[in-house]
Amino acid sequence: MVPDADQSQLAAAADIARDVLLRDAAATDAVIALGLAAQIENRVDAARTAFHYAERLSRRELQTQLWAIVDLAGQGDIPGVIRQYDIALRTAPGAASERLFPALSSVLSDPQVRRLLVERLGRDPAWRDRFLGYAARDGEDPEAAQQLFTALDRAHVPVPEPAKVGLISSLIAADKWDSAWSYYQTLHPQANRASSQDPDFRYRPKYRSLFDWVPVAQSGIAATIGSGGDGGVFTFSTPPGVGGTVLRQMEVLPPGEYVVEGVSERIDQPDVSRPYWQLSCYHGSELGRVELPNSDRNGGRFSGRFMVPEDCPAQVLTLVTRASDDIAGVEGQIAHVQIRPAGE
């Protein structure tokens, strides 16, 4: 049997299948062949009889499970579809997930599907975390995945941290700024949209979202967040002749004027190689820079101003180092930094 089999091929396959079943009544492949032949010929009752028998013989036959899903969906039996998905994903996890995760994630916008899926995932099936990771990163509708994750949270069904962070990234990649921020705020209720987050580097999660401080270590650049003072501290160093971004955080600041202020440590560079803070629109132009003075001036305190225009719904705050000819390269620490509305 092949997808474009003609009537003579179908008849031959059915004859072979019947002959096999006369020799071995438990030959699942033969039963499936009869079921597919009946389905192609639009003999739905005969197809159901064959596939139900195949399922009784073995629940590990993916073709049987796939047929059952399609048949139940055709009857509008959504609870049955979700139940059958669960059976398929538990009995043939590898092959089934490749076929079924895309289909299941594509219908998450349906409230009934989400409700039933929350109930099923609340039973902790073995495929739960893998599916949530897929829905977060590879699903076609990240906002529907967000609705599912929110419903799971309300039902006290755990969602893996990598999936939460992955969902935020997917929402941002789809330019769903408000949805991304809304979901981030459910994870961090204290977060304030009108300012940057975690000014003292206290938050050190295993998985960081784009709304958190993200150190950038590459091309010989060292960048870490660790303990220091009353909170934390960001430490960076670059080798001679190397510069670039060492720290970033995404913002969704409303339009208006903002102040960036903070405290640096261990920065001692000539003017041409001092690091600077840069605020840019996420998909667009630079909004401004604030150069860091050497840390022996004014206790390392720095400040500057940025203006966020109406057509810039999302921004990125970055700390950028310049290349230096000094044999020691460039190094320093940031003990505190925050963007806040001007006048507050």
TORKOL-4160 file (C-alpha; in steps of 0.2 Angstrom, whole numbers, padded with zeros to 4 digits, m for minus):
344
<pt num="1" X="0000" Y="0000" Z="0000"/>
<pt num="2" X="0006" Y="0017" Z="m0005"/>
<pt num="3" X="m0002" Y="0034" Z="m0003"/>
<pt num="4" X="m0008" Y="0035" Z="m0021"/>
<pt num="5" X="m0012" Y="0017" Z="m0023"/>
<pt num="6" X="m0025" Y="0013" Z="m0036"/>
<pt num="7" X="m0039" Y="0001" Z="m0034"/>
<pt num="8" X="m0030" Y="m0014" Z="m0040"/>
<pt num="9" X="m0016" Y="m0011" Z="m0028"/>
<pt num="10" X="m0028" Y="m0009" Z="m0014"/>
<pt num="11" X="m0037" Y="m0025" Z="m0018"/>
<pt num="12" X="m0020" Y="m0034" Z="m0019"/>
<pt num="13" X="m0015" Y="m0027" Z="m0002"/>
<pt num="14" X="m0032" Y="m0032" Z="0006"/>
<pt num="15" X="m0030" Y="m0049" Z="m0001"/>
<pt num="16" X="m0013" Y="m0051" Z="0006"/>
<pt num="17" X="m0019" Y="m0044" Z="0023"/>
<pt num="18" X="m0033" Y="m0057" Z="0024"/>
<pt num="19" X="m0022" Y="m0071" Z="0020"/>
<pt num="20" X="m0010" Y="m0066" Z="0034"/>
<pt num="21" X="m0024" Y="m0064" Z="0046"/>
<pt num="22" X="m0030" Y="m0082" Z="0042"/>
<pt num="23" X="m0012" Y="m0088" Z="0047"/>
<pt num="24" X="m0010" Y="m0076" Z="0062"/>
<pt num="25" X="m0025" Y="m0067" Z="0069"/>
<pt num="26" X="m0014" Y="m0056" Z="0079"/>
<pt num="27" X="m0004" Y="m0048" Z="0064"/>
<pt num="28" X="m0007" Y="m0030" Z="0068"/>
<pt num="29" X="0001" Y="m0024" Z="0052"/>
<pt num="30" X="m0012" Y="m0034" Z="0042"/>
<pt num="31" X="m0027" Y="m0027" Z="0052"/>
<pt num="32" X="m0020" Y="m0009" Z="0049"/>
<pt num="33" X="m0019" Y="m0013" Z="0030"/>
<pt num="34" X="m0037" Y="m0018" Z="0030"/>
<pt num="35" X="m0042" Y="m0003" Z="0040"/>
<pt num="36" X="m0032" Y="0009" Z="0028"/>
<pt num="37" X="m0040" Y="0001" Z="0013"/>
<pt num="38" X="m0057" Y="0003" Z="0020"/>
<pt num="39" X="m0054" Y="0021" Z="0024"/>
<pt num="40" X="m0048" Y="0025" Z="0007"/>
<pt num="41" X="m0063" Y="0017" Z="m0001"/>
<pt num="42" X="m0074" Y="0027" Z="0011"/>
<pt num="43" X="m0080" Y="0012" Z="0021"/>
<pt num="44" X="m0079" Y="0021" Z="0038"/>
<pt num="45" X="m0088" Y="0007" Z="0048"/>
<pt num="46" X="m0076" Y="m0006" Z="0041"/>
<pt num="47" X="m0061" Y="0005" Z="0045"/>
<pt num="48" X="m0067" Y="0008" Z="0063"/>
<pt num="49" X="m0069" Y="m0011" Z="0065"/>
<pt num="50" X="m0052" Y="m0014" Z="0059"/>
<pt num="51" X="m0043" Y="0000" Z="0069"/>
<pt num="52" X="m0052" Y="m0004" Z="0085"/>
<pt num="53" X="m0046" Y="m0022" Z="0083"/>
<pt num="54" X="m0029" Y="m0016" Z="0079"/>
<pt num="55" X="m0029" Y="m0006" Z="0095"/>
<pt num="56" X="m0034" Y="m0021" Z="0106"/>
<pt num="57" X="m0020" Y="m0031" Z="0098"/>
<pt num="58" X="m0007" Y="m0017" Z="0102"/>
<pt num="59" X="m0007" Y="0001" Z="0108"/>
<pt num="60" X="0010" Y="0003" Z="0102"/>
<pt num="61" X="0006" Y="0005" Z="0084"/>
<pt num="62" X="0007" Y="0023" Z="0080"/>
<pt num="63" X="m0003" Y="0022" Z="0064"/>
<pt num="64" X="m0018" Y="0015" Z="0074"/>
<pt num="65" X="m0017" Y="0030" Z="0086"/>
<pt num="66" X="m0016" Y="0042" Z="0072"/>
<pt num="67" X="m0031" Y="0035" Z="0063"/>
<pt num="68" X="m0041" Y="0036" Z="0080"/>
<pt num="69" X="m0036" Y="0054" Z="0082"/>
<pt num="70" X="m0042" Y="0059" Z="0065"/>
<pt num="71" X="m0058" Y="0049" Z="0067"/>
<pt num="72" X="m0062" Y="0056" Z="0084"/>
<pt num="73" X="m0059" Y="0074" Z="0077"/>
<pt num="74" X="m0070" Y="0070" Z="0063"/>
<pt num="75" X="m0084" Y="0066" Z="0075"/>
<pt num="76" X="m0081" Y="0082" Z="0085"/>
<pt num="77" X="m0076" Y="0072" Z="0100"/>
<pt num="78" X="m0062" Y="0084" Z="0107"/>
<pt num="79" X="m0061" Y="0075" Z="0124"/>
<pt num="80" X="m0058" Y="0058" Z="0115"/>
<pt num="81" X="m0045" Y="0067" Z="0104"/>
<pt num="82" X="m0035" Y="0073" Z="0119"/>
<pt num="83" X="m0037" Y="0056" Z="0127"/>
<pt num="84" X="m0030" Y="0048" Z="0111"/>
<pt num="85" X="m0016" Y="0060" Z="0110"/>
<pt num="86" X="m0011" Y="0055" Z="0128"/>
<pt num="87" X="m0011" Y="0037" Z="0123"/>
<pt num="88" X="m0001" Y="0039" Z="0108"/>
<pt num="89" X="0012" Y="0050" Z="0116"/>
<pt num="90" X="0014" Y="0038" Z="0131"/>
<pt num="91" X="0016" Y="0022" Z="0120"/>
<pt num="92" X="0026" Y="0029" Z="0106"/>
<pt num="93" X="0035" Y="0044" Z="0113"/>
<pt num="94" X="0048" Y="0047" Z="0100"/>
<pt num="95" X="0039" Y="0045" Z="0084"/>
<pt num="96" X="0022" Y="0052" Z="0091"/>
<pt num="97" X="0030" Y="0068" Z="0097"/>
<pt num="98" X="0037" Y="0072" Z="0080"/>
<pt num="99" X="0020" Y="0070" Z="0072"/>
<pt num="100" X="0008" Y="0076" Z="0086"/>
<pt num="101" X="0017" Y="0090" Z="0095"/>
<pt num="102" X="0015" Y="0102" Z="0079"/>
<pt num="103" X="m0004" Y="0097" Z="0077"/>
<pt num="104" X="m0008" Y="0099" Z="0096"/>
<pt num="105" X="0001" Y="0116" Z="0098"/>
<pt num="106" X="m0008" Y="0122" Z="0082"/>
<pt num="107" X="m0025" Y="0121" Z="0091"/>
<pt num="108" X="m0020" Y="0129" Z="0108"/>
<pt num="109" X="m0031" Y="0144" Z="0104"/>
<pt num="110" X="m0046" Y="0134" Z="0106"/>
<pt num="111" X="m0053" Y="0136" Z="0124"/>
<pt num="112" X="m0060" Y="0119" Z="0125"/>
<pt num="113" X="m0043" Y="0111" Z="0120"/>
<pt num="114" X="m0034" Y="0121" Z="0132"/>
<pt num="115" X="m0046" Y="0116" Z="0146"/>
<pt num="116" X="m0045" Y="0098" Z="0142"/>
<pt num="117" X="m0026" Y="0099" Z="0140"/>
<pt num="118" X="m0024" Y="0107" Z="0157"/>
<pt num="119" X="m0033" Y="0093" Z="0165"/>
<pt num="120" X="m0023" Y="0080" Z="0156"/>
<pt num="121" X="m0006" Y="0088" Z="0159"/>
<pt num="122" X="m0011" Y="0090" Z="0178"/>
<pt num="123" X="m0010" Y="0071" Z="0178"/>
<pt num="124" X="0009" Y="0072" Z="0175"/>
<pt num="125" X="0011" Y="0062" Z="0159"/>
<pt num="126" X="0028" Y="0058" Z="0154"/>
<pt num="127" X="0027" Y="0069" Z="0138"/>
<pt num="128" X="0022" Y="0085" Z="0148"/>
<pt num="129" X="0038" Y="0094" Z="0149"/>
<pt num="130" X="0043" Y="0090" Z="0131"/>
<pt num="131" X="0027" Y="0096" Z="0124"/>
<pt num="132" X="0028" Y="0112" Z="0134"/>
<pt num="133" X="0045" Y="0115" Z="0128"/>
<pt num="134" X="0040" Y="0113" Z="0110"/>
<pt num="135" X="0024" Y="0124" Z="0112"/>
<pt num="136" X="0035" Y="0138" Z="0120"/>
<pt num="137" X="0049" Y="0138" Z="0107"/>
<pt num="138" X="0042" Y="0130" Z="0091"/>
<pt num="139" X="0023" Y="0132" Z="0091"/>
<pt num="140" X="0015" Y="0142" Z="0078"/>
<pt num="141" X="0005" Y="0153" Z="0090"/>
<pt num="142" X="0015" Y="0159" Z="0105"/>
<pt num="143" X="0001" Y="0169" Z="0112"/>
<pt num="144" X="m0010" Y="0153" Z="0113"/>
<pt num="145" X="0005" Y="0145" Z="0122"/>
<pt num="146" X="0005" Y="0159" Z="0134"/>
<pt num="147" X="m0014" Y="0156" Z="0137"/>
<pt num="148" X="m0010" Y="0138" Z="0141"/>
<pt num="149" X="0004" Y="0142" Z="0152"/>
<pt num="150" X="m0006" Y="0154" Z="0162"/>
<pt num="151" X="m0020" Y="0142" Z="0164"/>
<pt num="152" X="m0008" Y="0129" Z="0170"/>
<pt num="153" X="m0001" Y="0141" Z="0183"/>
<pt num="154" X="m0019" Y="0144" Z="0189"/>
<pt num="155" X="m0021" Y="0125" Z="0190"/>
<pt num="156" X="m0005" Y="0124" Z="0200"/>
<pt num="157" X="0002" Y="0112" Z="0186"/>
<pt num="158" X="0021" Y="0115" Z="0185"/>
<pt num="159" X="0029" Y="0122" Z="0170"/>
<pt num="160" X="0048" Y="0120" Z="0167"/>
<pt num="161" X="0058" Y="0135" Z="0169"/>
<pt num="162" X="0067" Y="0133" Z="0152"/>
<pt num="163" X="0049" Y="0133" Z="0144"/>
<pt num="164" X="0044" Y="0149" Z="0153"/>
<pt num="165" X="0060" Y="0158" Z="0147"/>
<pt num="166" X="0058" Y="0150" Z="0129"/>
<pt num="167" X="0040" Y="0157" Z="0128"/>
<pt num="168" X="0046" Y="0174" Z="0132"/>
<pt num="169" X="0059" Y="0173" Z="0118"/>
<pt num="170" X="0046" Y="0167" Z="0106"/>
<pt num="171" X="0034" Y="0181" Z="0110"/>
<pt num="172" X="0047" Y="0194" Z="0108"/>
<pt num="173" X="0053" Y="0186" Z="0091"/>
<pt num="174" X="0035" Y="0188" Z="0086"/>
<pt num="175" X="0035" Y="0206" Z="0091"/>
<pt num="176" X="0022" Y="0202" Z="0104"/>
<pt num="177" X="0029" Y="0215" Z="0116"/>
<pt num="178" X="0014" Y="0217" Z="0128"/>
<pt num="179" X="0011" Y="0198" Z="0129"/>
<pt num="180" X="0029" Y="0195" Z="0133"/>
<pt num="181" X="0029" Y="0208" Z="0146"/>
<pt num="182" X="0013" Y="0202" Z="0153"/>
<pt num="183" X="0019" Y="0184" Z="0155"/>
<pt num="184" X="0036" Y="0190" Z="0162"/>
<pt num="185" X="0026" Y="0200" Z="0175"/>
<pt num="186" X="0016" Y="0184" Z="0181"/>
<pt num="187" X="0033" Y="0176" Z="0185"/>
<pt num="188" X="0040" Y="0192" Z="0193"/>
<pt num="189" X="0025" Y="0202" Z="0200"/>
<pt num="190" X="0037" Y="0216" Z="0207"/>
<pt num="191" X="0043" Y="0220" Z="0189"/>
<pt num="192" X="0040" Y="0238" Z="0184"/>
<pt num="193" X="0037" Y="0241" Z="0165"/>
<pt num="194" X="0043" Y="0260" Z="0167"/>
<pt num="195" X="0060" Y="0255" Z="0173"/>
<pt num="196" X="0074" Y="0242" Z="0170"/>
<pt num="197" X="0074" Y="0227" Z="0181"/>
<pt num="198" X="0085" Y="0221" Z="0195"/>
<pt num="199" X="0096" Y="0236" Z="0198"/>
<pt num="200" X="0107" Y="0228" Z="0211"/>
<pt num="201" X="0110" Y="0211" Z="0202"/>
<pt num="202" X="0101" Y="0201" Z="0216"/>
<pt num="203" X="0092" Y="0190" Z="0204"/>
<pt num="204" X="0103" Y="0175" Z="0198"/>
<pt num="205" X="0092" Y="0162" Z="0190"/>
<pt num="206" X="0098" Y="0147" Z="0181"/>
<pt num="207" X="0088" Y="0152" Z="0165"/>
<pt num="208" X="0087" Y="0170" Z="0160"/>
<pt num="209" X="0074" Y="0179" Z="0150"/>
<pt num="210" X="0078" Y="0193" Z="0139"/>
<pt num="211" X="0070" Y="0205" Z="0152"/>
<pt num="212" X="0083" Y="0199" Z="0164"/>
<pt num="213" X="0101" Y="0205" Z="0164"/>
<pt num="214" X="0110" Y="0194" Z="0151"/>
<pt num="215" X="0129" Y="0193" Z="0152"/>
<pt num="216" X="0137" Y="0192" Z="0135"/>
<pt num="217" X="0153" Y="0182" Z="0135"/>
<pt num="218" X="0161" Y="0179" Z="0118"/>
<pt num="219" X="0178" Y="0182" Z="0109"/>
<pt num="220" X="0188" Y="0181" Z="0125"/>
<pt num="221" X="0176" Y="0193" Z="0134"/>
<pt num="222" X="0172" Y="0187" Z="0152"/>
<pt num="223" X="0155" Y="0193" Z="0159"/>
<pt num="224" X="0148" Y="0186" Z="0175"/>
<pt num="225" X="0135" Y="0191" Z="0188"/>
<pt num="226" X="0140" Y="0186" Z="0206"/>
<pt num="227" X="0138" Y="0191" Z="0224"/>
<pt num="228" X="0145" Y="0207" Z="0230"/>
<pt num="229" X="0140" Y="0221" Z="0243"/>
<pt num="230" X="0122" Y="0221" Z="0249"/>
<pt num="231" X="0116" Y="0213" Z="0233"/>
<pt num="232" X="0126" Y="0207" Z="0218"/>
<pt num="233" X="0139" Y="0214" Z="0205"/>
<pt num="234" X="0142" Y="0212" Z="0187"/>
<pt num="235" X="0160" Y="0209" Z="0183"/>
<pt num="236" X="0168" Y="0210" Z="0165"/>
<pt num="237" X="0185" Y="0210" Z="0157"/>
<pt num="238" X="0190" Y="0211" Z="0139"/>
<pt num="239" X="0207" Y="0207" Z="0131"/>
<pt num="240" X="0218" Y="0220" Z="0122"/>
<pt num="241" X="0210" Y="0225" Z="0106"/>
<pt num="242" X="0193" Y="0217" Z="0109"/>
<pt num="243" X="0177" Y="0227" Z="0113"/>
<pt num="244" X="0159" Y="0224" Z="0111"/>
<pt num="245" X="0143" Y="0221" Z="0121"/>
<pt num="246" X="0145" Y="0213" Z="0138"/>
<pt num="247" X="0128" Y="0215" Z="0146"/>
<pt num="248" X="0110" Y="0218" Z="0140"/>
<pt num="249" X="0093" Y="0219" Z="0146"/>
<pt num="250" X="0077" Y="0221" Z="0135"/>
<pt num="251" X="0065" Y="0235" Z="0140"/>
<pt num="252" X="0047" Y="0240" Z="0136"/>
<pt num="253" X="0047" Y="0258" Z="0142"/>
<pt num="254" X="0033" Y="0269" Z="0138"/>
<pt num="255" X="0037" Y="0284" Z="0128"/>
<pt num="256" X="0045" Y="0298" Z="0138"/>
<pt num="257" X="0061" Y="0304" Z="0145"/>
<pt num="258" X="0071" Y="0293" Z="0156"/>
<pt num="259" X="0086" Y="0294" Z="0168"/>
<pt num="260" X="0100" Y="0280" Z="0169"/>
<pt num="261" X="0110" Y="0280" Z="0184"/>
<pt num="262" X="0122" Y="0269" Z="0194"/>
<pt num="263" X="0138" Y="0265" Z="0201"/>
<pt num="264" X="0154" Y="0257" Z="0194"/>
<pt num="265" X="0169" Y="0250" Z="0201"/>
<pt num="266" X="0187" Y="0246" Z="0195"/>
<pt num="267" X="0185" Y="0256" Z="0179"/>
<pt num="268" X="0201" Y="0265" Z="0175"/>
<pt num="269" X="0203" Y="0269" Z="0156"/>
<pt num="270" X="0207" Y="0284" Z="0145"/>
<pt num="271" X="0193" Y="0293" Z="0137"/>
<pt num="272" X="0194" Y="0283" Z="0121"/>
<pt num="273" X="0192" Y="0266" Z="0129"/>
<pt num="274" X="0179" Y="0269" Z="0142"/>
<pt num="275" X="0164" Y="0258" Z="0142"/>
<pt num="276" X="0147" Y="0266" Z="0139"/>
<pt num="277" X="0128" Y="0262" Z="0141"/>
<pt num="278" X="0118" Y="0262" Z="0125"/>
<pt num="279" X="0099" Y="0262" Z="0123"/>
<pt num="280" X="0092" Y="0257" Z="0106"/>
<pt num="281" X="0075" Y="0253" Z="0099"/>
<pt num="282" X="0074" Y="0234" Z="0098"/>
<pt num="283" X="0072" Y="0234" Z="0079"/>
<pt num="284" X="0079" Y="0251" Z="0076"/>
<pt num="285" X="0090" Y="0266" Z="0079"/>
<pt num="286" X="0101" Y="0270" Z="0094"/>
<pt num="287" X="0092" Y="0282" Z="0106"/>
<pt num="288" X="0108" Y="0288" Z="0115"/>
<pt num="289" X="0124" Y="0284" Z="0125"/>
<pt num="290" X="0130" Y="0287" Z="0142"/>
<pt num="291" X="0149" Y="0285" Z="0145"/>
<pt num="292" X="0155" Y="0278" Z="0161"/>
<pt num="293" X="0168" Y="0289" Z="0170"/>
<pt num="294" X="0183" Y="0281" Z="0179"/>
<pt num="295" X="0177" Y="0274" Z="0195"/>
<pt num="296" X="0189" Y="0285" Z="0206"/>
<pt num="297" X="0178" Y="0300" Z="0201"/>
<pt num="298" X="0163" Y="0304" Z="0211"/>
<pt num="299" X="0163" Y="0287" Z="0220"/>
<pt num="300" X="0160" Y="0278" Z="0203"/>
<pt num="301" X="0143" Y="0286" Z="0201"/>
<pt num="302" X="0136" Y="0289" Z="0183"/>
<pt num="303" X="0120" Y="0296" Z="0176"/>
<pt num="304" X="0113" Y="0301" Z="0159"/>
<pt num="305" X="0096" Y="0304" Z="0150"/>
<pt num="306" X="0087" Y="0295" Z="0136"/>
<pt num="307" X="0071" Y="0299" Z="0126"/>
<pt num="308" X="0060" Y="0285" Z="0121"/>
<pt num="309" X="0049" Y="0290" Z="0106"/>
<pt num="310" X="0032" Y="0285" Z="0102"/>
<pt num="311" X="0037" Y="0273" Z="0088"/>
<pt num="312" X="0049" Y="0263" Z="0099"/>
<pt num="313" X="0038" Y="0250" Z="0109"/>
<pt num="314" X="0053" Y="0239" Z="0114"/>
<pt num="315" X="0071" Y="0244" Z="0118"/>
<pt num="316" X="0088" Y="0236" Z="0123"/>
<pt num="317" X="0099" Y="0243" Z="0136"/>
<pt num="318" X="0117" Y="0237" Z="0133"/>
<pt num="319" X="0134" Y="0239" Z="0141"/>
<pt num="320" X="0147" Y="0241" Z="0128"/>
<pt num="321" X="0166" Y="0240" Z="0130"/>
<pt num="322" X="0178" Y="0249" Z="0118"/>
<pt num="323" X="0194" Y="0240" Z="0112"/>
<pt num="324" X="0210" Y="0246" Z="0122"/>
<pt num="325" X="0228" Y="0244" Z="0118"/>
<pt num="326" X="0232" Y="0242" Z="0136"/>
<pt num="327" X="0241" Y="0226" Z="0139"/>
<pt num="328" X="0228" Y="0222" Z="0153"/>
<pt num="329" X="0213" Y="0226" Z="0142"/>
<pt num="330" X="0198" Y="0233" Z="0149"/>
<pt num="331" X="0190" Y="0227" Z="0166"/>
<pt num="332" X="0177" Y="0234" Z="0178"/>
<pt num="333" X="0162" Y="0231" Z="0188"/>
<pt num="334" X="0144" Y="0238" Z="0189"/>
<pt num="335" X="0137" Y="0237" Z="0207"/>
<pt num="336" X="0120" Y="0246" Z="0203"/>
<pt num="337" X="0111" Y="0252" Z="0187"/>
<pt num="338" X="0094" Y="0257" Z="0183"/>
<pt num="339" X="0083" Y="0267" Z="0171"/>
<pt num="340" X="0069" Y="0276" Z="0178"/>
<pt num="341" X="0057" Y="0290" Z="0172"/>
<pt num="342" X="0064" Y="0307" Z="0173"/>
<pt num="343" X="0057" Y="0317" Z="0187"/>
<pt num="344" X="0054" Y="0303" Z="0199"/>
